[in-house]
Every structure is written in C-alpha cells, then in structure tokens.
Amino acid sequence: MTKLSTIEAFAKRWNDTGRPLDILCNNAGMGGNPGGLATTLMTTDGFEFVHQVNFIGHVFLTLSVLPSLAKASEPRVVCTTSCMTYFGQFNLKNINGEGCHGVDFYNNNKLYFQTWLTEFQDRLIKSEKYKHITVNGVHPGYVNTGIWNLTIDKGAFAIVALILRFFLQWLAHFVAINPYQGSFCITNAATSLEAGPDPKVQGVGPIGGKGGGRYYNRIWPAVNMPYTQDPDCKLRIWRKVNDELKLSEKGLLSWTY
C-alpha cells in the first residue's frame, strides 16, 4: 500500500484473470507516521504514509478493480474506517499531513475515507453498470493488532512518544478485543442481509438489504460525523483524491460524471 505501482500491478493481475470479485475488504492500516511525533515521513509517491496506506491506497485499489467487481452478481466493498472519525478534522489543506502529529493522521484519514465511500456509493447508484455494488464502512472495535506500536522519536519528543506508546499498549492489553473478534464486523458487512444491496435501488439482492454508503459500529448501524453525509464535503474529498491520484487521467473515473 506504500507504493501505488504495486497496487496498480496487483489490480492488473487480478483483472487479467477475468474472474469476478465478490468481496473486497480494504483493511490495511497503520496507527501513526513511522517518523514519530517529530518527523513526518513521506512515501516514494510523495504522500504522507498514513494518508496513503489508510486512505488513498484503498481508493486506488478499489477503483482499479472496479471492472472485476462489476462482474459479480452482488459485490460488496468493506472499508475499515473507525470510531476515531469522531476525533478527526475535515481540513483538506492538511490532507497530506501538513500540521498533523501523532494519531491526527489516523483520525483524519479515517474520516476522509468514510466521507469518500459515501460519495462513491452515491455515484455507483447512478451508473447502470455499477449500481449493484455495495460499499460500507465499518469500525471493528478497539483491536489489539499491534497497530498502536508507534515509532519512538529521538530528541525532545522521545519521552512523549514513549509514554503514549506505553499507554496505548497497556490499554490494548486490558481493554482491546483480539483480531479474530475484530474480524466479525468485516464478515458481517461482507455477508449479512442488512448490509447487502437494497433491491429497490440497486436492482439486486433479497428484500431486507439496506444498501451501502453506511457506517457500522462493529455489527450495528450507526451515525458517523456530519461531514460524511454533507454533499459539499463529499464532493470536495472526491475531487481532492482525484487530483492527488490523477484518477481521471488514468481513466479510472470514466464511468462517472
């Protein structure tokens, strides 16, 4: 996910098989920038690490395999966002890490991801070719996967980073669920009736499916931040990611208006 070229190569290999893609789970993620609190490291593509791994890498992958998703009868895309969206700041001037520190990268990009996927679903619905695809965001809970083993800084920030890392690891040990338990939310969004397509709108699926563009707190539907449903915010994040990844130039948005 830290190299867009490898995402592109993987998507091409999959698409070239001609196989339909029934379920895509966008679950890769990291808790903080590997540079620590003091230094913001960038990927070779020129993006802040968390921004690329937690957000735009998934966008690029999803759009790249869209033709394969379209071949499935009731395809679903499950995006791991987070309840940390409630602490995120919707500020596109800082979208690539400017002015952020610590878990700000994580919070903000999970908010951007949930906002983007709701706009994505809205646009899919308007396309006869892709309207049967269902996209939802999920919060898996506080899962002890090692994602919060943050990098320890050098210099003045070392003590602060060390304390933060110790606290998060201690909290994870006593409070967090294990990865197996955390996977239930993804399985639910990928297979449950409620999280499936809305037959009245999408033309596929059994009665009872509520469609996409939604947010699930583990297995329960929940309300996310207002930004995720605001038409202006959704359009702005859609355009911003298009500019960053040059999606239109690569032909990945030729299906939408």
N, C-alpha and C positions, 0 to 999 in steps of 0.2 A: 504493500500500500504506500510505501515511501517513494516508489518510482512509478510514475504514470506509464512509462514504457512497458513495464512488466504487466500492468493491468490491461493495457491495450493488447499485448501479446496473448495473455490468457483468454481474454474475450474472443479474440480471433480464432484461437484453437477450438474453443467451445462452439462458436458459431459455425465453424467449418465442418463440424461433425454432422450438422443438420438436425441434431436432436432438440426436442422441445425442452424448455427449462420450466419445471413446475413450481419450484420454490427457490427463491434467492434470499439468503439471510445475511444482511450487512451487519456483522457483529464485531469486526476488528476494531480495536481501540487502545488508547493509551491514556494514562491519568494526567500526565504533565509533560512539558517540553523536556527533552533529555539534557538540555543545557542547565536545568535547575531554575532557581528563582532569579539569578543574576544575569544569565545569558540566554537569549532566545536563539536557538539553532534553527537553521532552515534546511529543507530537503534540497536535493540536487535540482529539483524542478522550480525552486525559488519560493516555496511556501513554508510557513511555519509548520513544524512536524504534526502537532495535534490537529491543526486545520486540515492538513492533507489526509492523515490517517483516519481521523474520526468523522470526517465530513466529505470533502470534495473527492477523495479517492473512491468512496462508495457511490457518489453521484456518477462519476466517470464509468465505474464498473456497471452500474445499473443501466445507464443509457447505452453502453456498448453491447450489452447482451439483450437489449430490448427485442430484437428480431426473434431470438430464441424463446423469450418469454411469451411472445405473441403466438407462437406455435402451440403452446399448451392450452388445454381447454379451460382451466380455471386457475391461471397462475397467480402466485402471491409473492410479494416482496415484503420482508420483515426487516425493519430498520431498528437497531438498538439505539434508542435515544436515552433519556434519563430523567429522573425527577429533579436532577440538578439544573434542568432548564429553568426552574423557578428562581434560580440564583443567577441566571445568565443575563447579559446585557446585549440588547439588539442595537449594535453600533457598527455599521458597515465600514466606517472609517478605520476601525480597529480589527477588521475581519481577518487580516493576515498576521495578527499577533502584536501589532503596534499598541503599546501602552498596557499590555496584559502581563500578569505574573501568576505563578502557581497554578491553581485549579481554574483560574479565569478562562484559560484556553479551553478546558474541558467543558465548563458550564456554557460558555458562549456557543461553542460549535455544536453541542447537543441541541441548543435552542435553534440554531440555524438549520440543523438537519430536520428537526420536526416541522419547522416552517416550510422548508423546501419540499418535503414529501407531501404536504397537504396541497401545495400548488401543483406538484407533479400529478397527483391523483385527479385534481380538477381538470387538468389538460388531457389526461388519458381518457377521461369520460367523454370528452368532446371529439375523440378520434374513433371512428368506426373500427379501425384496425386494432386499437389497443385498449378500448374501453372495458374489456373483460379482465384486465389486470388489476389486482387489488393490492394497495400499498398501505401499510400501517406502521406506526412507531410504537415501541414497547420499552418500558422500564423494567429491568429484570429483578430489581431489588438491590440491596447492598450485598454484593457478591465478593467473596474472598478469593480472587483470582491472581493476586499479585500486581494488579494494575496500579495500586497505590504505593508501590515500592519506588518512590520518587527519587530522582537523582540528587545526591548531596552536593551542594555548592562548595566552592572554595572561597576563602576570604570571609567578609562580614556576614554573608548570608548563610554560611555553613551551619551555625547554631540554630537559626530559624528553620532551615530546611530539615535538619536532623530531628528537631522537636516535632515538626509537622509529620515527618515520615513515621516517627515512633508512635505518635498518637493515632495515625490512620491505621497502622499495622496492628496496634493494640486493640483498637475499636473493631477492626475486621475480625480479629481472632475471637472476640467475645460476642459480637453482635451479628456479624455477617452470615449469610447463608453460603453453602458450598456451590461450586459451579454446576453440579448436577441439578440442584434445586433451582438455580438461576436459569437453567435452560428451559424450565417449564413454560415461561412466558413466551419464549420464541416458538416452542412447539404449539402452544395454544393459538398464537397468531397465525401460524402456518397451516393449522389443520382444523380448528374449531369452526362450527357452523356460524356463530355470531360474527367472527372476524373475517368471514368469507364474503364473496361478492353479493351485492344487492341485486337480485334478479330483475327487479323493476327498472333499475337504472342501467345495469351492465349487461342485461340480457342472458346471463348465465348464472348457474348456481341454484340451490334449493331455496324455498321460502324460509326466511329466518336470518339470512345473511344481511349484515348491516353495512357492508361496503367498506371502502378504505378512507384514507386521509384522517384516520383516527389515532388516538393515543391510549395505550393500555398501561395502567399501573399494575405490573405483573399480569394477572389474567382478567383484571376488571377495567372496563372503560372508564376513563377519567377525563377531566378538563385540564388542558395544558395552558400555557401562557397566552394572553390575548393576541400576541404577535402571530401565533401560529394559525390564526383564523382571520387575520386582518388582510384584506385584499391588497392594500398598498405594500405592506411588509412582505407578503408572499411574492408579489411581482418584483420588488426590489431585490430580494435574495435570489430569485430566479435569474434576473438579468445580471447580477453580480457574479454568480457562478458561471454563467455563460461567458462573461468577459474573461474571467480568470482562466478557464479551461479551453477557451476558443471552441466551444461546442458547436456553434453554428458553422464555423469554418470547417469543422471536421465532419459535418453532415449529420450530427447526432440529434439535431433538433428539426430536421427537415419534415418531420411528421406533425409538428405543432405549428400554431400560428405565431 
